[in-house]
Amino acid sequence: QVQLVESGGGLVQAGGSLRLACTASGSYRLNAMAWYYQPPGKRRGLVAAWLNDGTTNYADSVKGRFTISMDKDKNTVYLQMDSLKLEDTGVYYCNLEALGPTMTYYWGQGTQVTVTS
């Protein structure tokens, strides 16, 4: 059973920084890990993704402000969030995409990020 445990959310003023971490445990063949976020009253959307070939993808809204990185030894993916804006407020979810006969997706429990003025 794959488990994802997130940490690092909290309250921060606009312009500040936070770093989220997500540690995976269990048995899986990693294809990608990603961070999604869900603003209040809206649908969940992709923030950033790290692929097993080392490439990364970002939502346009966070390019230049957020950085996703992976520590394979620790099975942990990080999201460094700088220059935070009010609209970055929401619940951030970690996602793991595992290879297999079919692709399998696992989700963390979510961590709240609140940006204040």
All heavy atoms as an XYZ file, in Angstrom:
897
protein
N       0.846     -1.194      0.000
C       0.000      0.000      0.000
C       0.877      1.238      0.000
O       1.776      1.374      0.826
C      -0.894     -0.004      1.246
C      -1.894      1.123      1.300
C      -3.019      0.955      0.299
O      -3.189     -0.144     -0.247
N      -3.761      2.008      0.035
N       0.610      2.143     -0.913
C       1.384      3.373     -1.020
C       0.742      4.447     -0.153
O      -0.476      4.646     -0.182
C       1.456      3.852     -2.484
C       2.169      5.186     -2.582
C       2.162      2.793     -3.339
N       1.578      5.117      0.616
C       1.102      6.235      1.446
C       1.907      7.482      1.140
O       3.122      7.411      0.932
C       1.251      5.898      2.929
C       0.107      5.106      3.515
C       0.112      5.116      5.033
O       1.127      4.917      5.658
N      -1.052      5.367      5.617
N       1.216      8.603      1.130
C       1.858      9.899      0.924
C       1.552     10.768      2.133
O       0.384     10.936      2.501
C       1.326     10.573     -0.340
C       1.495      9.807     -1.654
C       0.828     10.562     -2.795
C       2.958      9.578     -1.950
N       2.598     11.312      2.740
C       2.421     12.162      3.913
C       2.992     13.539      3.595
O       4.180     13.670      3.282
C       3.117     11.572      5.148
C       2.943     12.505      6.342
C       2.528     10.196      5.469
N       2.127     14.543      3.681
C       2.502     15.912      3.348
C       2.791     16.703      4.619
O       2.218     16.436      5.676
C       1.384     16.599      2.575
C       1.068     15.927      1.263
C      -0.406     15.928      0.961
O      -1.193     16.064      1.913
O      -0.786     15.775     -0.201
N       3.616     17.718      4.464
C       3.878     18.627      5.574
C       4.311     19.970      5.004
O       4.631     20.085      3.818
C       4.981     18.062      6.478
O       6.188     17.910      5.748
N       4.291     20.991      5.867
C       4.835     22.284      5.479
C       3.835     23.374      5.200
O       4.221     24.517      4.970
N       2.560     23.049      5.213
C       1.570     24.096      4.978
C       1.481     25.035      6.170
O       2.095     24.817      7.209
N       0.717     26.112      6.009
C       0.542     27.049      7.105
C       0.076     28.400      6.631
O      -0.420     28.553      5.509
N       0.273     29.358      7.515
C      -0.163     30.731      7.281
C       1.052     31.576      6.943
O       2.082     31.496      7.632
C      -0.823     31.243      8.563
C      -1.680     32.486      8.514
C      -2.950     32.219      7.705
C      -2.052     32.906      9.932
N       0.945     32.376      5.890
C       2.081     33.208      5.488
C       1.555     34.499      4.880
O       0.472     34.518      4.286
C       2.980     32.442      4.488
C       2.234     32.131      3.197
C       4.271     33.186      4.211
N       2.305     35.566      5.030
C       1.920     36.837      4.422
C       2.257     36.842      2.940
O       3.199     36.168      2.491
C       2.639     37.991      5.106
C       2.040     38.384      6.446
C       2.570     39.714      6.937
O       3.751     40.001      6.793
N       1.703     40.516      7.523
N       1.508     37.612      2.198
C       1.783     37.764      0.774
C       3.223     38.217      0.578
O       3.724     39.081      1.308
C       0.814     38.766      0.161
N       3.876     37.602     -0.401
C       5.282     37.882     -0.652
C       6.223     36.945      0.066
O       7.432     36.922     -0.231
N       5.684     36.176      0.993
C       6.507     35.251      1.761
C       6.711     33.928      1.068
O       6.317     33.748     -0.096
N       7.317     33.003      1.807
C       7.672     31.695      1.250
C       7.237     30.571      2.177
O       7.142     30.751      3.403
C       9.192     31.595      1.049
O       9.660     32.558      0.134
N       6.978     29.431      1.556
C       6.733     28.186      2.274
C       7.356     27.062      1.478
O       7.477     27.155      0.254
C       5.233     27.902      2.423
C       4.426     28.621      3.487
C       2.948     28.248      3.354
C       4.930     28.301      4.882
N       7.704     26.002      2.169
C       8.163     24.794      1.481
C       7.316     23.619      1.937
O       7.252     23.319      3.133
C       9.643     24.508      1.746
C      10.167     23.373      0.858
C      11.652     23.132      0.991
N      11.969     22.308      2.143
C      13.038     21.520      2.198
N      13.875     21.442      1.179
N      13.277     20.822      3.292
N       6.686     22.982      0.962
C       5.909     21.778      1.229
C       6.771     20.547      0.957
O       7.642     20.572      0.071
C       4.667     21.721      0.342
C       3.749     22.933      0.358
C       2.524     22.685     -0.534
C       3.314     23.279      1.768
N       6.502     19.496      1.712
C       7.193     18.224      1.501
C       6.174     17.098      1.468
O       5.150     17.160      2.148
C       8.215     17.976      2.608
N       6.468     16.094      0.674
C       5.601     14.923      0.572
C       6.493     13.691      0.504
O       7.269     13.547     -0.445
C       4.715     15.016     -0.657
S       3.780     13.510     -1.002
N       6.341     12.817      1.494
C       7.148     11.606      1.555
C       6.295     10.389      1.229
O       5.221     10.212      1.812
C       7.783     11.442      2.942
O       8.618     12.580      3.197
C       8.619     10.188      3.012
N       6.800      9.586      0.307
C       6.082      8.392     -0.126
C       6.655      7.152      0.547
O       7.869      7.054      0.760
C       6.173      8.254     -1.638
N       5.783      6.221      0.860
C       6.205      4.931      1.398
C       5.389      3.839      0.734
O       4.299      4.087      0.221
C       6.045      4.890      2.913
O       4.690      5.065      3.273
N       5.933      2.609      0.780
C       5.243      1.492      0.143
C       5.985      1.035     -1.087
O       7.105      1.456     -1.354
N       5.339      0.181     -1.831
C       5.955     -0.413     -3.010
C       5.328      0.165     -4.274
O       4.111      0.108     -4.442
C       5.761     -1.937     -2.971
O       6.329     -2.527     -4.114
N       6.153      0.724     -5.141
C       5.633      1.313     -6.370
C       6.787      1.495     -7.353
O       7.952      1.516     -6.961
C       4.977      2.680     -6.096
C       5.881      3.654     -5.373
C       6.731      4.502     -6.078
C       5.890      3.711     -3.984
C       7.567      5.379     -5.411
C       6.725      4.588     -3.305
C       7.561      5.416     -4.018
O       8.392      6.283     -3.366
N       6.429      1.636     -8.619
C       7.382      2.016     -9.659
C       7.051      3.440    -10.055
O       6.043      3.700    -10.697
C       7.271      1.070    -10.853
C       7.792     -0.339    -10.581
C       7.513     -1.257    -11.749
N       8.119     -0.730    -12.973
C       7.635     -0.968    -14.190
N       6.549     -1.702    -14.348
N       8.233     -0.473    -15.253
N       7.928      4.345     -9.665
C       7.635      5.769     -9.803
C       7.684      6.220    -11.256
O       8.654      5.967    -11.974
C       8.642      6.574     -8.986
C       8.475      8.084     -9.032
C       7.157      8.499     -8.392
C       9.643      8.768     -8.326
N       6.640      6.912    -11.675
C       6.665      7.575    -12.975
C       6.744      9.087    -12.811
O       7.473      9.755    -13.535
C       5.419      7.238    -13.783
C       5.525      7.733    -15.204
O       6.479      7.429    -15.915
N       4.553      8.524    -15.626
N       6.005      9.594    -11.844
C       6.006     11.041    -11.624
C       5.424     11.349    -10.253
O       4.681     10.549     -9.686
C       5.179     11.748    -12.699
N       5.793     12.524     -9.747
C       5.126     13.061     -8.569
C       4.753     14.499     -8.864
O       5.416     15.176     -9.657
C       6.013     12.975     -7.324
C       6.210     11.552     -6.837
S       6.986     11.435     -5.222
C       5.606     11.837     -4.140
N       3.684     14.935     -8.236
C       3.182     16.264     -8.555
C       2.486     16.884     -7.361
O       2.132     16.194     -6.395
C       2.209     16.187     -9.735
N       2.306     18.178     -7.448
C       1.510     18.926     -6.481
C       0.309     19.530     -7.210
O       0.465     20.116     -8.294
C       2.332     20.046     -5.847
C       3.362     19.555     -4.894
C       4.680     19.310     -5.145
C       3.163     19.251     -3.508
N       5.310     18.869     -4.022
C       4.398     18.831     -2.987
C       2.058     19.291     -2.655
C       4.562     18.445     -1.659
C       2.218     18.920     -1.345
C       3.461     18.497     -0.846
N      -0.838     19.355     -6.596
C      -2.066     19.973     -7.067
C      -2.570     20.905     -5.981
O      -2.236     20.737     -4.796
C      -3.135     18.910     -7.336
C      -2.910     18.093     -8.581
C      -1.898     17.138     -8.648
C      -3.722     18.259     -9.703
C      -1.689     16.389     -9.790
C      -3.528     17.507    -10.851
C      -2.503     16.580    -10.880
O      -2.314     15.838    -12.019
N      -3.393     21.881     -6.414
C      -4.007     22.674     -5.366
C      -5.456     22.951     -5.693
O      -5.873     22.971     -6.854
C      -3.200     23.939     -5.088
C      -3.684     25.230     -5.702
C      -4.070     26.284     -4.883
C      -3.719     25.415     -7.068
C      -4.475     27.487     -5.414
C      -4.129     26.613     -7.606
C      -4.499     27.652     -6.773
O      -4.905     28.844     -7.311
N      -6.207     23.119     -4.617
C      -7.641     23.357     -4.722
C      -7.993     24.610     -3.942
O      -8.020     24.595     -2.701
C      -8.422     22.161     -4.175
C      -9.910     22.242     -4.422
C     -10.583     20.897     -4.223
O     -10.024     19.979     -3.605
N     -11.788     20.764     -4.751
N      -8.248     25.703     -4.662
C      -8.678     26.924     -3.973
C     -10.079     26.737     -3.413
O     -10.814     25.856     -3.874
C      -8.669     27.979     -5.089
C      -7.986     27.352     -6.240
C      -8.136     25.881     -6.098
N     -10.492     27.551     -2.466
C     -11.836     27.425     -1.891
C     -12.914     27.507     -2.965
O     -12.920     28.446     -3.771
C     -11.919     28.604     -0.923
C     -10.500     28.929     -0.603
C      -9.717     28.606     -1.822
N     -13.780     26.527     -3.011
C     -14.907     26.537     -3.933
C     -14.567     26.236     -5.377
O     -15.413     26.388     -6.264
N     -13.347     25.805     -5.640
C     -12.943     25.546     -7.021
C     -12.407     24.132     -7.172
O     -12.221     23.413     -6.208
C     -11.890     26.573     -7.452
C     -12.414     27.993     -7.474
C     -11.389     28.945     -8.058
C     -11.934     30.358     -8.097
N     -10.952     31.309     -8.659
N     -12.160     23.753     -8.415
C     -11.678     22.404     -8.699
C     -10.174     22.314     -8.467
O      -9.454     23.306     -8.514
C     -12.003     22.035    -10.142
C     -13.480     21.988    -10.424
C     -13.768     21.706    -11.871
N     -13.384     20.341    -12.235
C     -13.622     19.817    -13.428
N     -14.198     20.537    -14.370
N     -13.271     18.584    -13.702
N      -9.730     21.092     -8.226
C      -8.317     20.823     -8.039
C      -7.591     20.939     -9.370
O      -8.065     20.462    -10.403
C      -8.139     19.406     -7.478
C      -6.794     19.100     -6.919
C      -6.775     17.702     -6.327
N      -7.734     17.532     -5.237
C      -7.797     16.442     -4.503
N      -6.970     15.422     -4.731
N      -8.679     16.342     -3.521
N      -6.411     21.585     -9.343
C      -5.634     21.751    -10.565
C      -4.153     21.546    -10.320
O      -3.675     21.670     -9.185
N      -3.443     21.228    -11.385
C      -2.011     20.964    -11.292
C      -1.231     22.239    -11.000
O      -1.461     23.275    -11.626
C      -1.512     20.352    -12.598
C      -0.012     20.039    -12.654
C       0.337     18.890    -11.719
C       0.392     19.703    -14.082
N      -0.291     22.129    -10.044
C       0.629     23.228     -9.757
C       1.979     22.948    -10.410
O       2.521     23.774    -11.147
C       0.823     23.401     -8.243
C       1.878     24.460     -7.952
C      -0.499     23.757     -7.576
N       2.535     21.772    -10.106
C       3.852     21.430    -10.625
C       4.018     19.919    -10.625
O       3.432     19.233     -9.782
C       4.951     22.066     -9.773
N       4.801     19.434    -11.568
C       5.032     17.998    -11.684
C       6.515     17.729    -11.906
O       7.200     18.499    -12.593
C       4.221     17.411    -12.830
N       6.955     16.640    -11.309
C       8.323     16.155    -11.509
C       8.210     14.782    -12.152
O       7.534     13.893    -11.613
C       9.043     16.053    -10.169
C      10.424     15.491    -10.263
C      11.584     16.189    -10.406
C      10.796     14.110    -10.241
N      12.657     15.339    -10.470
C      12.196     14.047    -10.375
C      10.084     12.917    -10.131
C      12.889     12.847    -10.401
C      10.768     11.718    -10.152
C      12.158     11.696    -10.295
N       8.874     14.601    -13.299
C       8.820     13.333    -14.004
C      10.101     12.544    -13.766
O      11.155     13.118    -13.479
C       8.629     13.571    -15.507
C       7.207     13.902    -15.958
C       6.727     15.231    -15.389
C       7.102     13.899    -17.455
N      10.013     11.246    -13.905
C      11.129     10.372    -13.568
C      12.355     10.586    -14.448
O      13.454     10.168    -14.090
C      10.697      8.904    -13.638
C      11.504      8.035    -12.701
O      12.123      8.520    -11.759
N      11.518      6.742    -12.957
N      12.163     11.248    -15.593
C      13.330     11.567    -16.427
C      13.974     12.881    -16.005
O      14.898     13.369    -16.649
C      12.952     11.599    -17.910
C      11.946     12.687    -18.228
O      11.535     13.423    -17.305
O      11.552     12.811    -19.399
N      13.449     13.457    -14.925
C      14.039     14.676    -14.391
C      13.409     15.964    -14.872
O      13.734     17.044    -14.371
N      12.502     15.864    -15.831
C      11.860     17.082    -16.315
C      10.785     17.548    -15.336
O      10.270     16.758    -14.535
C      11.227     16.883    -17.696
O      10.250     15.832    -17.615
C      12.277     16.512    -18.725
N      10.480     18.822    -15.409
C       9.462     19.415    -14.543
C       8.495     20.238    -15.378
O       8.855     20.760    -16.435
C      10.106     20.312    -13.480
O      10.921     21.300    -14.116
C      10.964     19.508    -12.518
N       7.266     20.318    -14.887
C       6.237     21.138    -15.526
C       5.580     22.004    -14.474
O       5.426     21.579    -13.324
C       5.166     20.254    -16.181
C       5.724     19.414    -17.301
O       6.464     19.891    -18.146
N       5.372     18.134    -17.323
N       5.165     23.196    -14.882
C       4.536     24.137    -13.952
C       3.298     24.750    -14.576
O       3.236     24.982    -15.788
C       5.509     25.266    -13.591
C       6.723     24.810    -12.827
C       7.901     24.488    -13.488
C       6.684     24.714    -11.434
C       9.017     24.065    -12.781
C       7.798     24.296    -10.722
C       8.960     23.971    -11.404
O      10.060     23.557    -10.698
N       2.335     25.039    -13.719
C       1.210     25.845    -14.154
C       1.727     27.249    -14.456
O       2.659     27.734    -13.797
C       0.146     25.896    -13.058
N       1.133     27.902    -15.433
C       1.589     29.250    -15.823
C       1.562     30.208    -14.635
O       2.411     31.088    -14.511
C       0.719     29.795    -16.948
C       1.002     29.104    -18.273
O       2.056     28.462    -18.402
O       0.144     29.211    -19.175
N       0.587     30.027    -13.767
C       0.395     30.962    -12.659
C       1.522     30.908    -11.633
O       1.651     31.827    -10.817
C      -0.937     30.685    -11.964
O      -0.969     29.361    -11.458
N       2.317     29.853    -11.646
C       3.369     29.724    -10.626
C       4.778     29.730    -11.213
O       5.760     29.689    -10.467
C       3.183     28.448     -9.779
C       1.791     28.414     -9.155
C       3.473     27.181    -10.574
N       4.890     29.791    -12.522
C       6.216     29.796    -13.154
C       7.042     30.966    -12.646
O       6.563     32.097    -12.588
C       6.074     29.868    -14.672
C       5.694     28.553    -15.311
C       5.560     28.672    -16.823
C       5.138     27.351    -17.428
N       4.888     27.453    -18.886
N       8.279     30.670    -12.267
C       9.161     31.697    -11.751
C       9.015     31.938    -10.260
O       9.824     32.655     -9.661
N       7.973     31.362     -9.656
C       7.758     31.558     -8.214
C       7.889     30.249     -7.430
O       8.355     30.263     -6.295
C       6.372     32.152     -7.959
C       6.146     33.503     -8.612
C       4.843     34.133     -8.131
N       3.668     33.331     -8.466
C       2.810     32.864     -7.566
N       2.996     33.090     -6.270
N       1.754     32.157     -7.951
N       7.449     29.159     -8.022
C       7.469     27.858     -7.350
C       8.513     26.959     -8.001
O       8.725     27.017     -9.220
C       6.112     27.163     -7.449
C       5.004     27.806     -6.660
C       5.139     29.040     -6.053
C       3.793     27.144     -6.521
C       4.110     29.614     -5.334
C       2.750     27.696     -5.796
C       2.910     28.944     -5.214
N       9.099     26.083     -7.179
C      10.073     25.118     -7.688
C       9.787     23.747     -7.097
O       9.702     23.609     -5.870
C      11.506     25.532     -7.319
O      11.765     26.854     -7.803
C      12.513     24.572     -7.934
N       9.642     22.764     -7.972
C       9.448     21.388     -7.518
C      10.785     20.658     -7.617
O      11.555     20.858     -8.569
C       8.351     20.668     -8.336
C       7.996     19.329     -7.700
C       8.754     20.506     -9.797
C       6.754     18.670     -8.281
N      11.067     19.847     -6.613
C      12.306     19.071     -6.630
C      12.057     17.723     -5.963
O      11.094     17.558     -5.216
C      13.435     19.819     -5.918
O      13.100     20.076     -4.567
N      12.965     16.791     -6.238
C      12.774     15.430     -5.764
C      14.051     14.932     -5.124
O      15.131     15.107     -5.701
C      12.410     14.533     -6.961
C      12.186     13.080     -6.613
S      10.658     12.888     -5.684
C      10.630     11.114     -5.498
N      13.925     14.349     -3.924
C      15.037     13.658     -3.283
C      14.712     12.165     -3.324
O      13.936     11.673     -2.503
C      15.219     14.145     -1.849
C      16.457     13.552     -1.180
O      16.876     12.446     -1.570
O      16.983     14.182     -0.261
N      15.298     11.470     -4.285
C      14.958     10.067     -4.471
C      15.390      9.213     -3.285
O      14.730      8.221     -2.951
C      15.590      9.540     -5.759
C      14.877      9.987     -7.017
C      15.398      9.226     -8.219
C      14.599      9.497     -9.454
N      15.062      8.734    -10.625
N      16.492      9.589     -2.640
C      16.973      8.809     -1.497
C      15.969      8.848     -0.342
O      15.859      7.908      0.436
C      18.324      9.325     -1.026
C      19.427      9.025     -2.018
O      19.265      8.084     -2.825
O      20.448      9.742     -2.012
N      15.261      9.967     -0.228
C      14.286     10.141      0.841
C      12.860      9.896      0.369
O      11.919     10.045      1.154
C      14.398     11.548      1.432
C      15.722     11.826      2.117
C      15.742     13.226      2.711
C      17.057     13.486      3.420
N      17.115     14.845      3.992
N      12.697      9.554     -0.913
C      11.345      9.359     -1.480
C      10.458     10.566     -1.199
O       9.266     10.418     -0.884
C      10.695      8.092     -0.914
C      11.468      6.844     -1.249
O      11.997      6.707     -2.347
N      11.553      5.930     -0.299
N      11.039     11.741     -1.311
C      10.336     12.961     -0.931
C      10.374     13.974     -2.072
O      11.434     14.217     -2.651
C      10.949     13.576      0.333
O      10.826     12.641      1.410
C      10.239     14.869      0.721
N       9.216     14.543     -2.348
C       9.122     15.623     -3.317
C       8.819     16.914     -2.555
O       8.072     16.910     -1.572
C       8.046     15.333     -4.384
C       6.645     15.290     -3.788
C       8.118     16.336     -5.517
N       9.442     17.987     -2.980
C       9.291     19.285     -2.323
C       8.655     20.284     -3.290
O       8.810     20.182     -4.500
C      10.655     19.822     -1.895
C      11.394     18.924     -0.933
C      12.351     18.025     -1.406
C      11.147     18.967      0.430
C      13.034     17.195     -0.543
C      11.826     18.144      1.308
C      12.769     17.259      0.817
O      13.439     16.434      1.679
N       7.973     21.247     -2.704
C       7.483     22.377     -3.472
C       7.900     23.642     -2.731
O       7.361     23.951     -1.663
C       5.962     22.333     -3.644
C       5.401     23.438     -4.535
C       5.836     23.229     -5.990
C       3.880     23.489     -4.446
N       8.896     24.326     -3.277
C       9.327     25.600     -2.727
C       8.452     26.690     -3.331
O       8.419     26.844     -4.560
C      10.807     25.860     -3.049
C      11.313     27.197     -2.561
C      11.347     27.304     -1.045
O      11.724     26.356     -0.367
N      10.954     28.454     -0.524
N       7.740     27.399     -2.474
C       6.816     28.425     -2.932
C       7.314     29.786     -2.465
O       7.368     30.042     -1.256
C       5.415     28.154     -2.382
C       4.895     26.759     -2.726
S       3.173     26.516     -2.264
C       3.299     26.587     -0.493
N       7.702     30.629     -3.398
C       8.193     31.967     -3.103
C       7.238     33.008     -3.689
O       6.420     32.704     -4.547
C       9.595     32.152     -3.689
C      10.609     31.196     -3.100
O      10.575     30.964     -1.875
O      11.442     30.672     -3.866
N       7.380     34.234     -3.214
C       6.543     35.343     -3.694
C       5.070     34.950     -3.686
O       4.344     35.155     -4.674
C       6.972     35.751     -5.110
O       8.331     36.111     -5.139
N       4.635     34.410     -2.585
C       3.258     33.906     -2.503
C       2.250     35.037     -2.646
O       2.473     36.164     -2.173
C       3.049     33.166     -1.189
C       3.621     31.744     -1.196
C       3.842     31.237      0.216
C       2.684     30.808     -1.948
N       1.145     34.708     -3.305
C       0.059     35.661     -3.549
C      -1.202     35.182     -2.841
O      -1.335     34.001     -2.519
C      -0.209     35.765     -5.051
C       0.989     36.176     -5.879
C       0.634     36.197     -7.357
C       1.823     36.610     -8.212
N       1.489     36.635     -9.657
N      -2.124     36.091     -2.647
C      -3.385     35.747     -1.997
C      -4.073     34.594     -2.725
O      -4.653     33.700     -2.081
C      -4.310     36.952     -1.957
C      -3.849     38.156     -1.126
C      -4.862     39.291     -1.239
C      -3.651     37.759      0.320
N      -3.998     34.601     -4.045
C      -4.689     33.577     -4.834
C      -4.021     32.203     -4.774
O      -4.551     31.237     -5.327
C      -4.835     34.016     -6.302
C      -3.543     34.423     -6.960
C      -3.322     35.929     -6.922
O      -3.628     36.556     -5.888
O      -2.815     36.471     -7.936
N      -2.889     32.101     -4.100
C      -2.263     30.788     -3.895
C      -2.900     30.042     -2.727
O      -2.589     28.882     -2.482
C      -0.764     30.946     -3.620
C       0.002     31.500     -4.806
O      -0.327     31.123     -5.957
O       0.929     32.307     -4.585
N      -3.788     30.707     -2.010
C      -4.470     30.081     -0.883
C      -5.286     28.884     -1.337
O      -6.012     28.950     -2.332
C      -5.396     31.095     -0.191
O      -4.589     32.100      0.428
C      -6.268     30.430      0.861
N      -5.156     27.791     -0.612
C      -5.924     26.592     -0.913
C      -5.314     25.380     -0.236
O      -4.354     25.500      0.524
N      -5.883     24.229     -0.535
C      -5.345     22.971     -0.031
C      -4.437     22.384     -1.104
O      -4.845     22.261     -2.271
C      -6.465     21.978      0.329
C      -5.858     20.679      0.863
C      -7.411     22.582      1.360
N      -3.240     22.025     -0.715
C      -2.257     21.468     -1.645
C      -2.167     19.961     -1.427
O      -1.990     19.495     -0.297
C      -0.899     22.141     -1.439
C      -0.864     23.523     -2.020
C      -1.576     24.568     -1.430
C      -0.148     23.790     -3.183
C      -1.575     25.840     -1.986
C      -0.132     25.060     -3.739
C      -0.847     26.074     -3.143
O      -0.847     27.336     -3.701
N      -2.284     19.234     -2.522
C      -2.276     17.774     -2.480
C      -1.070     17.230     -3.238
O      -0.765     17.678     -4.351
C      -3.544     17.212     -3.126
C      -4.817     17.539     -2.408
C      -5.550     18.688     -2.727
C      -5.306     16.706     -1.398
C      -6.729     18.985     -2.072
C      -6.488     17.003     -0.742
C      -7.189     18.151     -1.085
O      -8.366     18.445     -0.433
N      -0.452     16.245     -2.647
C       0.628     15.522     -3.302
C       0.037     14.363     -4.104
O      -0.925     13.720     -3.660
C       1.580     14.991     -2.236
S       2.955     14.017     -2.849
N       0.621     14.107     -5.251
C       0.142     13.037     -6.123
C       1.330     12.209     -6.590
O       2.370     12.768     -6.954
C      -0.589     13.647     -7.315
C      -0.926     12.626     -8.385
O      -0.128     12.348     -9.279
N      -2.106     12.051     -8.286
N       1.162     10.899     -6.574
C       2.188      9.993     -7.092
C       1.587      9.163     -8.210
O       0.496      8.585     -8.038
C       2.720      9.086     -5.978
C       3.884      8.168     -6.322
C       4.725      7.898     -5.064
C       3.441      6.838     -6.911
N       2.271      9.114     -9.317
C       1.840      8.337    -10.483
C       2.758      7.117    -10.582
O       3.973      7.254    -10.770
C       1.956      9.214    -11.726
C       1.429      8.604    -12.986
C       1.550      9.599    -14.138
O       0.792     10.579    -14.160
O       2.422      9.389    -15.004
N       2.154      5.943    -10.437
C       2.939      4.714    -10.410
C       2.710      3.892    -11.663
O       1.570      3.755    -12.136
C       2.566      3.894     -9.174
N       3.786      3.331    -12.174
C       3.714      2.472    -13.350
C       3.216      1.096    -12.964
O       3.432      0.629    -11.852
C       5.100      2.345    -13.983
C       5.689      3.612    -14.580
C       7.167      3.415    -14.867
C       4.946      4.007    -15.835
N       2.541      0.451    -13.897
C       2.053     -0.904    -13.674
C       1.284     -1.350    -14.901
O       1.368     -0.708    -15.956
N       0.532     -2.445    -14.802
C      -0.320     -2.845    -15.935
C      -1.217     -1.681    -16.379
O      -1.495     -1.520    -17.563
C      -1.137     -3.998    -15.353
C      -0.280     -4.551    -14.265
C       0.440     -3.354    -13.676
N      -1.645     -0.905    -15.400
C      -2.297      0.377    -15.678
C      -1.648      1.412    -14.780
O      -1.086      1.081    -13.738
C      -3.811      0.328    -15.392
O      -4.000     -0.024    -14.017
C      -4.515     -0.687    -16.282
N      -1.740      2.677    -15.182
C      -1.181      3.728    -14.343
C      -2.060      3.863    -13.100
O      -3.293      3.846    -13.185
C      -1.194      5.040    -15.125
C      -0.134      6.013    -14.644
S       1.537      5.541    -15.122
C       1.533      6.077    -16.836
N      -1.415      3.976    -11.947
C      -2.149      4.131    -10.697
C      -1.757      5.446    -10.049
O      -0.591      5.812    -10.031
C      -1.850      2.972     -9.733
O      -2.145      1.732    -10.395
C      -2.712      3.073     -8.490
N      -2.758      6.150     -9.523
C      -2.528      7.460     -8.924
C      -2.846      7.394     -7.433
O      -3.883      6.880     -7.028
C      -3.402      8.513     -9.601
C      -3.119      8.637    -11.075
C      -3.808      7.858    -12.008
C      -2.150      9.509    -11.548
C      -3.528      7.948    -13.358
C      -1.867      9.612    -12.901
C      -2.557      8.830    -13.800
O      -2.279      8.926    -15.136
N      -1.948      7.955     -6.648
C      -2.135      8.009     -5.202
C      -2.130      9.473     -4.765
O      -1.449     10.316     -5.362
C      -1.008      7.264     -4.484
C      -0.936      5.796     -4.845
C      -0.116      5.356     -5.880
C      -1.696      4.852     -4.154
C      -0.053      4.017     -6.221
C      -1.637      3.510     -4.493
C      -0.814      3.101     -5.526
O      -0.754      1.773     -5.864
N      -2.890      9.746     -3.695
C      -3.032     11.116     -3.213
C      -2.697     11.203     -1.732
O      -3.003     10.295     -0.955
C      -4.467     11.603     -3.412
C      -4.835     11.768     -4.840
C      -5.436     10.847     -5.644
C      -4.616     12.925     -5.654
N      -5.601     11.357     -6.901
C      -5.119     12.637     -6.938
C      -4.060     14.186     -5.421
C      -5.069     13.555     -7.995
C      -4.004     15.097     -6.466
C      -4.507     14.777     -7.732
N      -2.092     12.329     -1.365
C      -1.924     12.638      0.035
C      -3.204     13.215      0.601
O      -4.193     13.430     -0.117
N      -3.167     13.517      1.886
C      -4.371     13.990      2.575
C      -4.605     15.484      2.377
O      -5.683     15.981      2.681
C      -4.263     13.675      4.081
C      -3.392     14.633      4.894
C      -1.905     14.397      4.726
O      -1.461     13.508      3.987
N      -1.101     15.196      5.423
N      -3.603     16.169      1.887
C      -3.730     17.607      1.650
C      -3.178     18.418      2.809
O      -3.240     18.008      3.964
N      -2.621     19.565      2.471
C      -2.120     20.486      3.482
C      -2.568     21.899      3.122
O      -2.508     22.303      1.956
C      -0.572     20.391      3.616
O      -0.140     21.216      4.696
C       0.144     20.795      2.349
N      -3.049     22.619      4.107
C      -3.622     23.949      3.876
C      -2.529     25.007      3.792
O      -1.632     25.060      4.649
C      -4.595     24.308      5.000
C      -5.185     25.701      4.908
C      -6.183     25.854      3.775
O      -7.007     24.970      3.544
N      -6.115     26.967      3.060
N      -2.630     25.837      2.777
C      -1.765     27.012      2.648
C      -2.674     28.231      2.618
O      -3.592     28.314      1.794
C      -0.915     26.953      1.370
C      -0.192     28.277      1.142
C       0.082     25.808      1.455
N      -2.448     29.152      3.528
C      -3.239     30.375      3.590
C      -2.313     31.569      3.486
O      -1.407     31.733      4.303
C      -4.045     30.449      4.892
O      -4.882     29.292      5.000
C      -4.915     31.696      4.910
N      -2.546     32.380      2.466
C      -1.746     33.583      2.248
C      -2.579     34.786      2.641
O      -3.701     34.962      2.143
C      -1.289     33.691      0.786
C      -0.364     34.890      0.604
C      -0.583     32.415      0.351
N      -2.047     35.615      3.525
C      -2.779     36.771      4.027
C      -2.142     38.075      3.537
O      -0.957     38.110      3.192
C      -2.804     36.770      5.555
O      -1.453     36.885      6.025
C      -3.421     35.496      6.091
N      -2.949     39.122      3.547
C      -2.437     40.419      3.094
C      -1.756     41.161      4.221
O      -1.857     40.792      5.386
C      -3.579     41.256      2.536
O      -4.577     41.416      3.513
